[in-house]
Amino acid sequence: MWINTSTLFHRYNACVNVTGSAAAAVDFRPDASASPQQIVQYWIDRLISRPIAQDKKRVLLEALGQRTGSDAQRRVVQLIVSMPEYQLC
């Protein structure tokens, strides 16, 4: 079974570990011209591939703030991979 209480916990931890790793295969280099809204939408599109509720998007924008560097983007990705929408994609 792909998702149950045990596998969900391990899947979440694996995703956070991969995105938190400095050697992660994910490219967190920011586009210098991208706004925080564009960055959040980019990661939603890339990781979930469907719209999410506006209140959840707002949380991601607040987490990013005006920081668009790789560490800030990594935190946003970690939040996205912890969302139920990601777990079901």
mmCIF file as gemmi writes it, N, C-alpha and C atoms, coordinates in Angstrom:
data_model
loop_
_atom_site.group_PDB
_atom_site.id
_atom_site.type_symbol
_atom_site.label_atom_id
_atom_site.label_alt_id
_atom_site.label_comp_id
_atom_site.label_asym_id
_atom_site.label_entity_id
_atom_site.label_seq_id
_atom_site.pdbx_PDB_ins_code
_atom_site.Cartn_x
_atom_site.Cartn_y
_atom_site.Cartn_z
_atom_site.occupancy
_atom_site.B_iso_or_equiv
_atom_site.pdbx_formal_charge
_atom_site.auth_seq_id
_atom_site.auth_asym_id
_atom_site.pdbx_PDB_model_num
ATOM 1 N N . MET Axp A 1 ? 0.845 -1.171 0 1 0 ? 1 A 1
ATOM 2 C CA . MET Axp A 1 ? 0 0 0 1 0 ? 1 A 1
ATOM 3 C C . MET Axp A 1 ? 0.896 1.242 0 1 0 ? 1 A 1
ATOM 4 N N . TRP Axp A 2 ? 0.603 2.184 -0.849 1 0 ? 2 A 1
ATOM 5 C CA . TRP Axp A 2 ? 1.438 3.367 -1.005 1 0 ? 2 A 1
ATOM 6 C C . TRP Axp A 2 ? 1.285 4.327 0.169 1 0 ? 2 A 1
ATOM 7 N N . ILE Axp A 3 ? 0.058 4.572 0.62 1 0 ? 3 A 1
ATOM 8 C CA . ILE Axp A 3 ? -0.139 5.525 1.71 1 0 ? 3 A 1
ATOM 9 C C . ILE Axp A 3 ? -0.901 4.871 2.847 1 0 ? 3 A 1
ATOM 10 N N . ASN Axp A 4 ? -0.253 4.783 3.974 1 0 ? 4 A 1
ATOM 11 C CA . ASN Axp A 4 ? -0.879 4.437 5.243 1 0 ? 4 A 1
ATOM 12 C C . ASN Axp A 4 ? -0.122 5.229 6.306 1 0 ? 4 A 1
ATOM 13 N N . THR Axp A 5 ? -0.43 5.055 7.561 1 0 ? 5 A 1
ATOM 14 C CA . THR Axp A 5 ? 0.185 5.899 8.585 1 0 ? 5 A 1
ATOM 15 C C . THR Axp A 5 ? 1.704 5.739 8.638 1 0 ? 5 A 1
ATOM 16 N N . SER Axp A 6 ? 2.198 4.569 8.386 1 0 ? 6 A 1
ATOM 17 C CA . SER Axp A 6 ? 3.641 4.35 8.424 1 0 ? 6 A 1
ATOM 18 C C . SER Axp A 6 ? 4.337 4.866 7.167 1 0 ? 6 A 1
ATOM 19 N N . THR Axp A 7 ? 3.819 4.495 6.005 1 0 ? 7 A 1
ATOM 20 C CA . THR Axp A 7 ? 4.484 4.904 4.766 1 0 ? 7 A 1
ATOM 21 C C . THR Axp A 7 ? 4.397 6.403 4.533 1 0 ? 7 A 1
ATOM 22 N N . LEU Axp A 8 ? 3.315 7.033 4.961 1 0 ? 8 A 1
ATOM 23 C CA . LEU Axp A 8 ? 3.179 8.482 4.805 1 0 ? 8 A 1
ATOM 24 C C . LEU Axp A 8 ? 4.253 9.206 5.6 1 0 ? 8 A 1
ATOM 25 N N . PHE Axp A 9 ? 4.48 8.782 6.823 1 0 ? 9 A 1
ATOM 26 C CA . PHE Axp A 9 ? 5.509 9.374 7.663 1 0 ? 9 A 1
ATOM 27 C C . PHE Axp A 9 ? 6.89 9.217 7.022 1 0 ? 9 A 1
ATOM 28 N N . HIS Axp A 10 ? 7.207 8.031 6.523 1 0 ? 10 A 1
ATOM 29 C CA . HIS Axp A 10 ? 8.518 7.791 5.898 1 0 ? 10 A 1
ATOM 30 C C . HIS Axp A 10 ? 8.643 8.537 4.582 1 0 ? 10 A 1
ATOM 31 N N . ARG Axp A 11 ? 7.58 8.602 3.822 1 0 ? 11 A 1
ATOM 32 C CA . ARG Axp A 11 ? 7.62 9.332 2.547 1 0 ? 11 A 1
ATOM 33 C C . ARG Axp A 11 ? 7.839 10.822 2.797 1 0 ? 11 A 1
ATOM 34 N N . TYR Axp A 12 ? 7.131 11.378 3.771 1 0 ? 12 A 1
ATOM 35 C CA . TYR Axp A 12 ? 7.312 12.78 4.106 1 0 ? 12 A 1
ATOM 36 C C . TYR Axp A 12 ? 8.753 13.044 4.533 1 0 ? 12 A 1
ATOM 37 N N . ASN Axp A 13 ? 9.282 12.231 5.43 1 0 ? 13 A 1
ATOM 38 C CA . ASN Axp A 13 ? 10.657 12.433 5.896 1 0 ? 13 A 1
ATOM 39 C C . ASN Axp A 13 ? 11.667 12.31 4.762 1 0 ? 13 A 1
ATOM 40 N N . ALA Axp A 14 ? 11.467 11.365 3.866 1 0 ? 14 A 1
ATOM 41 C CA . ALA Axp A 14 ? 12.382 11.215 2.731 1 0 ? 14 A 1
ATOM 42 C C . ALA Axp A 14 ? 12.356 12.455 1.847 1 0 ? 14 A 1
ATOM 43 N N . CYS Axp A 15 ? 11.174 12.991 1.584 1 0 ? 15 A 1
ATOM 44 C CA . CYS Axp A 15 ? 11.056 14.197 0.753 1 0 ? 15 A 1
ATOM 45 C C . CYS Axp A 15 ? 11.737 15.386 1.412 1 0 ? 15 A 1
ATOM 46 N N . VAL Axp A 16 ? 11.517 15.563 2.696 1 0 ? 16 A 1
ATOM 47 C CA . VAL Axp A 16 ? 12.133 16.684 3.403 1 0 ? 16 A 1
ATOM 48 C C . VAL Axp A 16 ? 13.652 16.522 3.43 1 0 ? 16 A 1
ATOM 49 N N . ASN Axp A 17 ? 14.13 15.304 3.631 1 0 ? 17 A 1
ATOM 50 C CA . ASN Axp A 17 ? 15.576 15.077 3.639 1 0 ? 17 A 1
ATOM 51 C C . ASN Axp A 17 ? 16.2 15.376 2.289 1 0 ? 17 A 1
ATOM 52 N N . VAL Axp A 18 ? 15.55 14.968 1.221 1 0 ? 18 A 1
ATOM 53 C CA . VAL Axp A 18 ? 16.087 15.225 -0.122 1 0 ? 18 A 1
ATOM 54 C C . VAL Axp A 18 ? 16.095 16.719 -0.418 1 0 ? 18 A 1
ATOM 55 N N . THR Axp A 19 ? 15.012 17.397 -0.098 1 0 ? 19 A 1
ATOM 56 C CA . THR Axp A 19 ? 14.95 18.829 -0.404 1 0 ? 19 A 1
ATOM 57 C C . THR Axp A 19 ? 15.82 19.643 0.535 1 0 ? 19 A 1
ATOM 58 N N . GLY Axp A 20 ? 16.113 19.117 1.703 1 0 ? 20 A 1
ATOM 59 C CA . GLY Axp A 20 ? 16.951 19.843 2.651 1 0 ? 20 A 1
ATOM 60 C C . GLY Axp A 20 ? 18.431 19.616 2.444 1 0 ? 20 A 1
ATOM 61 N N . SER Axp A 21 ? 18.768 18.665 1.617 1 0 ? 21 A 1
ATOM 62 C CA . SER Axp A 21 ? 20.163 18.321 1.385 1 0 ? 21 A 1
ATOM 63 C C . SER Axp A 21 ? 20.834 19.328 0.468 1 0 ? 21 A 1
ATOM 64 N N . ALA Axp A 22 ? 22.042 19.714 0.823 1 0 ? 22 A 1
ATOM 65 C CA . ALA Axp A 22 ? 22.807 20.627 -0.038 1 0 ? 22 A 1
ATOM 66 C C . ALA Axp A 22 ? 23.151 19.958 -1.361 1 0 ? 22 A 1
ATOM 67 N N . ALA Axp A 23 ? 23.169 18.646 -1.376 1 0 ? 23 A 1
ATOM 68 C CA . ALA Axp A 23 ? 23.509 17.916 -2.595 1 0 ? 23 A 1
ATOM 69 C C . ALA Axp A 23 ? 22.256 17.458 -3.344 1 0 ? 23 A 1
ATOM 70 N N . ALA Axp A 24 ? 21.129 18.056 -3.018 1 0 ? 24 A 1
ATOM 71 C CA . ALA Axp A 24 ? 19.871 17.646 -3.647 1 0 ? 24 A 1
ATOM 72 C C . ALA Axp A 24 ? 19.932 17.829 -5.158 1 0 ? 24 A 1
ATOM 73 N N . ALA Axp A 25 ? 19.249 16.938 -5.851 1 0 ? 25 A 1
ATOM 74 C CA . ALA Axp A 25 ? 19.207 17.009 -7.312 1 0 ? 25 A 1
ATOM 75 C C . ALA Axp A 25 ? 18.26 18.103 -7.786 1 0 ? 25 A 1
ATOM 76 N N . VAL Axp A 26 ? 17.534 18.711 -6.853 1 0 ? 26 A 1
ATOM 77 C CA . VAL Axp A 26 ? 16.585 19.768 -7.207 1 0 ? 26 A 1
ATOM 78 C C . VAL Axp A 26 ? 17.342 21.077 -7.383 1 0 ? 26 A 1
ATOM 79 N N . ASP Axp A 27 ? 17.048 21.772 -8.461 1 0 ? 27 A 1
ATOM 80 C CA . ASP Axp A 27 ? 17.716 23.036 -8.756 1 0 ? 27 A 1
ATOM 81 C C . ASP Axp A 27 ? 16.977 24.171 -8.063 1 0 ? 27 A 1
ATOM 82 N N . PHE Axp A 28 ? 17.569 24.739 -7.015 1 0 ? 28 A 1
ATOM 83 C CA . PHE Axp A 28 ? 16.943 25.803 -6.25 1 0 ? 28 A 1
ATOM 84 C C . PHE Axp A 28 ? 17.479 27.179 -6.626 1 0 ? 28 A 1
ATOM 85 N N . ARG Axp A 29 ? 18.233 27.264 -7.706 1 0 ? 29 A 1
ATOM 86 C CA . ARG Axp A 29 ? 18.759 28.571 -8.09 1 0 ? 29 A 1
ATOM 87 C C . ARG Axp A 29 ? 17.61 29.456 -8.546 1 0 ? 29 A 1
ATOM 88 N N . PRO Axp A 30 ? 17.485 30.615 -7.928 1 0 ? 30 A 1
ATOM 89 C CA . PRO Axp A 30 ? 16.348 31.478 -8.277 1 0 ? 30 A 1
ATOM 90 C C . PRO Axp A 30 ? 16.525 32.159 -9.616 1 0 ? 30 A 1
ATOM 91 N N . ASP Axp A 31 ? 15.409 32.398 -10.263 1 0 ? 31 A 1
ATOM 92 C CA . ASP Axp A 31 ? 15.371 33.241 -11.451 1 0 ? 31 A 1
ATOM 93 C C . ASP Axp A 31 ? 15.39 34.672 -10.933 1 0 ? 31 A 1
ATOM 94 N N . ALA Axp A 32 ? 16.405 35.421 -11.284 1 0 ? 32 A 1
ATOM 95 C CA . ALA Axp A 32 ? 16.588 36.772 -10.745 1 0 ? 32 A 1
ATOM 96 C C . ALA Axp A 32 ? 15.4 37.681 -11.031 1 0 ? 32 A 1
ATOM 97 N N . SER Axp A 33 ? 14.65 37.414 -12.079 1 0 ? 33 A 1
ATOM 98 C CA . SER Axp A 33 ? 13.536 38.282 -12.429 1 0 ? 33 A 1
ATOM 99 C C . SER Axp A 33 ? 12.198 37.79 -11.879 1 0 ? 33 A 1
ATOM 100 N N . ALA Axp A 34 ? 12.182 36.651 -11.222 1 0 ? 34 A 1
ATOM 101 C CA . ALA Axp A 34 ? 10.921 36.072 -10.741 1 0 ? 34 A 1
ATOM 102 C C . ALA Axp A 34 ? 10.469 36.732 -9.446 1 0 ? 34 A 1
ATOM 103 N N . SER Axp A 35 ? 9.174 36.979 -9.36 1 0 ? 35 A 1
ATOM 104 C CA . SER Axp A 35 ? 8.579 37.517 -8.132 1 0 ? 35 A 1
ATOM 105 C C . SER Axp A 35 ? 8.329 36.356 -7.165 1 0 ? 35 A 1
ATOM 106 N N . PRO Axp A 36 ? 8.099 36.656 -5.888 1 0 ? 36 A 1
ATOM 107 C CA . PRO Axp A 36 ? 7.747 35.578 -4.953 1 0 ? 36 A 1
ATOM 108 C C . PRO Axp A 36 ? 6.533 34.777 -5.425 1 0 ? 36 A 1
ATOM 109 N N . GLN Axp A 37 ? 5.536 35.447 -5.989 1 0 ? 37 A 1
ATOM 110 C CA . GLN Axp A 37 ? 4.347 34.745 -6.487 1 0 ? 37 A 1
ATOM 111 C C . GLN Axp A 37 ? 4.709 33.787 -7.618 1 0 ? 37 A 1
ATOM 112 N N . GLN Axp A 38 ? 5.596 34.222 -8.505 1 0 ? 38 A 1
ATOM 113 C CA . GLN Axp A 38 ? 6.01 33.36 -9.615 1 0 ? 38 A 1
ATOM 114 C C . GLN Axp A 38 ? 6.812 32.161 -9.118 1 0 ? 38 A 1
ATOM 115 N N . ILE Axp A 39 ? 7.644 32.387 -8.115 1 0 ? 39 A 1
ATOM 116 C CA . ILE Axp A 39 ? 8.439 31.286 -7.564 1 0 ? 39 A 1
ATOM 117 C C . ILE Axp A 39 ? 7.532 30.249 -6.914 1 0 ? 39 A 1
ATOM 118 N N . VAL Axp A 40 ? 6.587 30.694 -6.102 1 0 ? 40 A 1
ATOM 119 C CA . VAL Axp A 40 ? 5.661 29.762 -5.455 1 0 ? 40 A 1
ATOM 120 C C . VAL Axp A 40 ? 4.856 29.006 -6.506 1 0 ? 40 A 1
ATOM 121 N N . GLN Axp A 41 ? 4.364 29.704 -7.502 1 0 ? 41 A 1
ATOM 122 C CA . GLN Axp A 41 ? 3.586 29.036 -8.553 1 0 ? 41 A 1
ATOM 123 C C . GLN Axp A 41 ? 4.431 28.041 -9.325 1 0 ? 41 A 1
ATOM 124 N N . TYR Axp A 42 ? 5.688 28.382 -9.584 1 0 ? 42 A 1
ATOM 125 C CA . TYR Axp A 42 ? 6.602 27.464 -10.278 1 0 ? 42 A 1
ATOM 126 C C . TYR Axp A 42 ? 6.702 26.145 -9.512 1 0 ? 42 A 1
ATOM 127 N N . TRP Axp A 43 ? 6.918 26.2 -8.188 1 0 ? 43 A 1
ATOM 128 C CA . TRP Axp A 43 ? 7.077 24.98 -7.414 1 0 ? 43 A 1
ATOM 129 C C . TRP Axp A 43 ? 5.764 24.222 -7.27 1 0 ? 43 A 1
ATOM 130 N N . ILE Axp A 44 ? 4.648 24.93 -7.182 1 0 ? 44 A 1
ATOM 131 C CA . ILE Axp A 44 ? 3.35 24.249 -7.162 1 0 ? 44 A 1
ATOM 132 C C . ILE Axp A 44 ? 3.144 23.493 -8.472 1 0 ? 44 A 1
ATOM 133 N N . ASP Axp A 45 ? 3.401 24.164 -9.574 1 0 ? 45 A 1
ATOM 134 C CA . ASP Axp A 45 ? 3.238 23.525 -10.887 1 0 ? 45 A 1
ATOM 135 C C . ASP Axp A 45 ? 4.165 22.333 -11.049 1 0 ? 45 A 1
ATOM 136 N N . ARG Axp A 46 ? 5.38 22.465 -10.591 1 0 ? 46 A 1
ATOM 137 C CA . ARG Axp A 46 ? 6.376 21.409 -10.774 1 0 ? 46 A 1
ATOM 138 C C . ARG Axp A 46 ? 6.118 20.209 -9.87 1 0 ? 46 A 1
ATOM 139 N N . LEU Axp A 47 ? 5.656 20.463 -8.649 1 0 ? 47 A 1
ATOM 140 C CA . LEU Axp A 47 ? 5.536 19.376 -7.682 1 0 ? 47 A 1
ATOM 141 C C . LEU Axp A 47 ? 4.127 18.822 -7.513 1 0 ? 47 A 1
ATOM 142 N N . ILE Axp A 48 ? 3.115 19.631 -7.742 1 0 ? 48 A 1
ATOM 143 C CA . ILE Axp A 48 ? 1.736 19.169 -7.554 1 0 ? 48 A 1
ATOM 144 C C . ILE Axp A 48 ? 0.996 19.063 -8.884 1 0 ? 48 A 1
ATOM 145 N N . SER Axp A 49 ? 1.305 19.94 -9.806 1 0 ? 49 A 1
ATOM 146 C CA . SER Axp A 49 ? 0.743 19.908 -11.162 1 0 ? 49 A 1
ATOM 147 C C . SER Axp A 49 ? -0.76 20.15 -11.231 1 0 ? 49 A 1
ATOM 148 N N . ARG Axp A 50 ? -1.305 20.792 -10.232 1 0 ? 50 A 1
ATOM 149 C CA . ARG Axp A 50 ? -2.715 21.191 -10.264 1 0 ? 50 A 1
ATOM 150 C C . ARG Axp A 50 ? -2.891 22.34 -9.276 1 0 ? 50 A 1
ATOM 151 N N . PRO Axp A 51 ? -3.967 23.087 -9.413 1 0 ? 51 A 1
ATOM 152 C CA . PRO Axp A 51 ? -4.182 24.224 -8.511 1 0 ? 51 A 1
ATOM 153 C C . PRO Axp A 51 ? -4.358 23.78 -7.062 1 0 ? 51 A 1
ATOM 154 N N . ILE Axp A 52 ? -3.972 24.673 -6.153 1 0 ? 52 A 1
ATOM 155 C CA . ILE Axp A 52 ? -4.214 24.439 -4.728 1 0 ? 52 A 1
ATOM 156 C C . ILE Axp A 52 ? -5.058 25.594 -4.203 1 0 ? 52 A 1
ATOM 157 N N . ALA Axp A 53 ? -5.612 25.419 -3.032 1 0 ? 53 A 1
ATOM 158 C CA . ALA Axp A 53 ? -6.455 26.447 -2.421 1 0 ? 53 A 1
ATOM 159 C C . ALA Axp A 53 ? -5.638 27.722 -2.188 1 0 ? 53 A 1
ATOM 160 N N . GLN Axp A 54 ? -6.301 28.85 -2.336 1 0 ? 54 A 1
ATOM 161 C CA . GLN Axp A 54 ? -5.635 30.145 -2.175 1 0 ? 54 A 1
ATOM 162 C C . GLN Axp A 54 ? -5.051 30.324 -0.775 1 0 ? 54 A 1
ATOM 163 N N . ASP Axp A 55 ? -5.71 29.81 0.253 1 0 ? 55 A 1
ATOM 164 C CA . ASP Axp A 55 ? -5.172 29.961 1.603 1 0 ? 55 A 1
ATOM 165 C C . ASP Axp A 55 ? -3.859 29.19 1.766 1 0 ? 55 A 1
ATOM 166 N N . LYS Axp A 56 ? -3.735 28.059 1.098 1 0 ? 56 A 1
ATOM 167 C CA . LYS Axp A 56 ? -2.476 27.3 1.156 1 0 ? 56 A 1
ATOM 168 C C . LYS Axp A 56 ? -1.382 28.007 0.365 1 0 ? 56 A 1
ATOM 169 N N . LYS Axp A 57 ? -1.757 28.583 -0.76 1 0 ? 57 A 1
ATOM 170 C CA . LYS Axp A 57 ? -0.791 29.343 -1.544 1 0 ? 57 A 1
ATOM 171 C C . LYS Axp A 57 ? -0.3 30.555 -0.741 1 0 ? 57 A 1
ATOM 172 N N . ARG Axp A 58 ? -1.201 31.174 -0.007 1 0 ? 58 A 1
ATOM 173 C CA . ARG Axp A 58 ? -0.848 32.329 0.813 1 0 ? 58 A 1
ATOM 174 C C . ARG Axp A 58 ? 0.173 31.932 1.892 1 0 ? 58 A 1
ATOM 175 N N . VAL Axp A 59 ? -0.004 30.763 2.49 1 0 ? 59 A 1
ATOM 176 C CA . VAL Axp A 59 ? 0.949 30.271 3.49 1 0 ? 59 A 1
ATOM 177 C C . VAL Axp A 59 ? 2.334 30.107 2.862 1 0 ? 59 A 1
ATOM 178 N N . LEU Axp A 60 ? 2.369 29.555 1.657 1 0 ? 60 A 1
ATOM 179 C CA . LEU Axp A 60 ? 3.65 29.38 0.969 1 0 ? 60 A 1
ATOM 180 C C . LEU Axp A 60 ? 4.299 30.733 0.666 1 0 ? 60 A 1
ATOM 181 N N . LEU Axp A 61 ? 3.492 31.69 0.231 1 0 ? 61 A 1
ATOM 182 C CA . LEU Axp A 61 ? 4.013 33.037 -0.043 1 0 ? 61 A 1
ATOM 183 C C . LEU Axp A 61 ? 4.542 33.685 1.223 1 0 ? 61 A 1
ATOM 184 N N . GLU Axp A 62 ? 3.845 33.51 2.327 1 0 ? 62 A 1
ATOM 185 C CA . GLU Axp A 62 ? 4.306 34.067 3.595 1 0 ? 62 A 1
ATOM 186 C C . GLU Axp A 62 ? 5.609 33.412 4.028 1 0 ? 62 A 1
ATOM 187 N N . ALA Axp A 63 ? 5.739 32.118 3.805 1 0 ? 63 A 1
ATOM 188 C CA . ALA Axp A 63 ? 6.977 31.415 4.158 1 0 ? 63 A 1
ATOM 189 C C . ALA Axp A 63 ? 8.148 31.913 3.323 1 0 ? 63 A 1
ATOM 190 N N . LEU Axp A 64 ? 7.887 32.198 2.055 1 0 ? 64 A 1
ATOM 191 C CA . LEU Axp A 64 ? 8.939 32.704 1.176 1 0 ? 64 A 1
ATOM 192 C C . LEU Axp A 64 ? 9.258 34.16 1.494 1 0 ? 64 A 1
ATOM 193 N N . GLY Axp A 65 ? 8.224 34.944 1.776 1 0 ? 65 A 1
ATOM 194 C CA . GLY Axp A 65 ? 8.423 36.368 2.019 1 0 ? 65 A 1
ATOM 195 C C . GLY Axp A 65 ? 9.016 37.029 0.785 1 0 ? 65 A 1
ATOM 196 N N . GLN Axp A 66 ? 9.911 37.934 0.977 1 0 ? 66 A 1
ATOM 197 C CA . GLN Axp A 66 ? 10.585 38.598 -0.145 1 0 ? 66 A 1
ATOM 198 C C . GLN Axp A 66 ? 11.929 37.946 -0.452 1 0 ? 66 A 1
ATOM 199 N N . ARG Axp A 67 ? 12.242 36.877 0.28 1 0 ? 67 A 1
ATOM 200 C CA . ARG Axp A 67 ? 13.5 36.153 0.053 1 0 ? 67 A 1
ATOM 201 C C . ARG Axp A 67 ? 13.284 35.189 -1.108 1 0 ? 67 A 1
ATOM 202 N N . THR Axp A 68 ? 14.087 35.27 -2.109 1 0 ? 68 A 1
ATOM 203 C CA . THR Axp A 68 ? 13.915 34.388 -3.269 1 0 ? 68 A 1
ATOM 204 C C . THR Axp A 68 ? 15.125 33.499 -3.497 1 0 ? 68 A 1
ATOM 205 N N . GLY Axp A 69 ? 16.046 33.491 -2.557 1 0 ? 69 A 1
ATOM 206 C CA . GLY Axp A 69 ? 17.249 32.675 -2.696 1 0 ? 69 A 1
ATOM 207 C C . GLY Axp A 69 ? 16.97 31.196 -2.533 1 0 ? 69 A 1
ATOM 208 N N . SER Axp A 70 ? 18.008 30.402 -2.707 1 0 ? 70 A 1
ATOM 209 C CA . SER Axp A 70 ? 17.843 28.949 -2.702 1 0 ? 70 A 1
ATOM 210 C C . SER Axp A 70 ? 17.376 28.421 -1.35 1 0 ? 70 A 1
ATOM 211 N N . ASP Axp A 71 ? 17.844 28.979 -0.227 1 0 ? 71 A 1
ATOM 212 C CA . ASP Axp A 71 ? 17.399 28.487 1.079 1 0 ? 71 A 1
ATOM 213 C C . ASP Axp A 71 ? 15.912 28.748 1.296 1 0 ? 71 A 1
ATOM 214 N N . ALA Axp A 72 ? 15.45 29.92 0.901 1 0 ? 72 A 1
ATOM 215 C CA . ALA Axp A 72 ? 14.026 30.24 1.042 1 0 ? 72 A 1
ATOM 216 C C . ALA Axp A 72 ? 13.183 29.335 0.147 1 0 ? 72 A 1
ATOM 217 N N . GLN Axp A 73 ? 13.65 29.102 -1.066 1 0 ? 73 A 1
ATOM 218 C CA . GLN Axp A 73 ? 12.907 28.216 -1.97 1 0 ? 73 A 1
ATOM 219 C C . GLN Axp A 73 ? 12.903 26.785 -1.441 1 0 ? 73 A 1
ATOM 220 N N . ARG Axp A 74 ? 13.996 26.364 -0.857 1 0 ? 74 A 1
ATOM 221 C CA . ARG Axp A 74 ? 14.068 25.01 -0.291 1 0 ? 74 A 1
ATOM 222 C C . ARG Axp A 74 ? 13.017 24.854 0.812 1 0 ? 74 A 1
ATOM 223 N N . ARG Axp A 75 ? 12.832 25.874 1.641 1 0 ? 75 A 1
ATOM 224 C CA . ARG Axp A 75 ? 11.815 25.805 2.694 1 0 ? 75 A 1
ATOM 225 C C . ARG Axp A 75 ? 10.412 25.707 2.101 1 0 ? 75 A 1
ATOM 226 N N . VAL Axp A 76 ? 10.156 26.451 1.027 1 0 ? 76 A 1
ATOM 227 C CA . VAL Axp A 76 ? 8.85 26.385 0.367 1 0 ? 76 A 1
ATOM 228 C C . VAL Axp A 76 ? 8.615 24.974 -0.191 1 0 ? 76 A 1
ATOM 229 N N . VAL Axp A 77 ? 9.624 24.402 -0.803 1 0 ? 77 A 1
ATOM 230 C CA . VAL Axp A 77 ? 9.493 23.042 -1.348 1 0 ? 77 A 1
ATOM 231 C C . VAL Axp A 77 ? 9.242 22.05 -0.219 1 0 ? 77 A 1
ATOM 232 N N . GLN Axp A 78 ? 9.915 22.217 0.91 1 0 ? 78 A 1
ATOM 233 C CA . GLN Axp A 78 ? 9.679 21.327 2.044 1 0 ? 78 A 1
ATOM 234 C C . GLN Axp A 78 ? 8.23 21.437 2.523 1 0 ? 78 A 1
ATOM 235 N N . LEU Axp A 79 ? 7.683 22.644 2.532 1 0 ? 79 A 1
ATOM 236 C CA . LEU Axp A 79 ? 6.272 22.798 2.9 1 0 ? 79 A 1
ATOM 237 C C . LEU Axp A 79 ? 5.361 22.125 1.885 1 0 ? 79 A 1
ATOM 238 N N . ILE Axp A 80 ? 5.673 22.291 0.612 1 0 ? 80 A 1
ATOM 239 C CA . ILE Axp A 80 ? 4.836 21.675 -0.433 1 0 ? 80 A 1
ATOM 240 C C . ILE Axp A 80 ? 4.838 20.163 -0.312 1 0 ? 80 A 1
ATOM 241 N N . VAL Axp A 81 ? 6.003 19.56 -0.088 1 0 ? 81 A 1
ATOM 242 C CA . VAL Axp A 81 ? 6.042 18.092 -0.017 1 0 ? 81 A 1
ATOM 243 C C . VAL Axp A 81 ? 5.385 17.562 1.251 1 0 ? 81 A 1
ATOM 244 N N . SER Axp A 82 ? 5.072 18.441 2.192 1 0 ? 82 A 1
ATOM 245 C CA . SER Axp A 82 ? 4.357 17.999 3.397 1 0 ? 82 A 1
ATOM 246 C C . SER Axp A 82 ? 2.851 18.17 3.253 1 0 ? 82 A 1
ATOM 247 N N . MET Axp A 83 ? 2.397 18.752 2.139 1 0 ? 83 A 1
ATOM 248 C CA . MET Axp A 83 ? 0.971 18.977 1.917 1 0 ? 83 A 1
ATOM 249 C C . MET Axp A 83 ? 0.271 17.692 1.464 1 0 ? 83 A 1
ATOM 250 N N . PRO Axp A 84 ? -0.971 17.485 1.886 1 0 ? 84 A 1
ATOM 251 C CA . PRO Axp A 84 ? -1.728 16.32 1.405 1 0 ? 84 A 1
ATOM 252 C C . PRO Axp A 84 ? -1.83 16.288 -0.12 1 0 ? 84 A 1
ATOM 253 N N . GLU Axp A 85 ? -1.935 17.464 -0.748 1 0 ? 85 A 1
ATOM 254 C CA . GLU Axp A 85 ? -2.033 17.512 -2.207 1 0 ? 85 A 1
ATOM 255 C C . GLU Axp A 85 ? -0.807 16.898 -2.87 1 0 ? 85 A 1
ATOM 256 N N . TYR Axp A 86 ? 0.354 17.084 -2.289 1 0 ? 86 A 1
ATOM 257 C CA . TYR Axp A 86 ? 1.574 16.489 -2.844 1 0 ? 86 A 1
ATOM 258 C C . TYR Axp A 86 ? 1.56 14.978 -2.623 1 0 ? 86 A 1
ATOM 259 N N . GLN Axp A 87 ? 1.148 14.551 -1.462 1 0 ? 87 A 1
ATOM 260 C CA . GLN Axp A 87 ? 1.143 13.131 -1.157 1 0 ? 87 A 1
ATOM 261 C C . GLN Axp A 87 ? 0.215 12.34 -2.065 1 0 ? 87 A 1
ATOM 262 N N . LEU Axp A 88 ? -0.769 13.017 -2.623 1 0 ? 88 A 1
ATOM 263 C CA . LEU Axp A 88 ? -1.728 12.345 -3.497 1 0 ? 88 A 1
ATOM 264 C C . LEU Axp A 88 ? -1.466 12.557 -4.976 1 0 ? 88 A 1
ATOM 265 N N . CYS Axp A 89 ? -0.403 13.298 -5.312 1 0 ? 89 A 1
ATOM 266 C CA . CYS Axp A 89 ? -0.165 13.554 -6.739 1 0 ? 89 A 1
ATOM 267 C C . CYS Axp A 89 ? 0.529 12.386 -7.407 1 0 ? 89 A 1
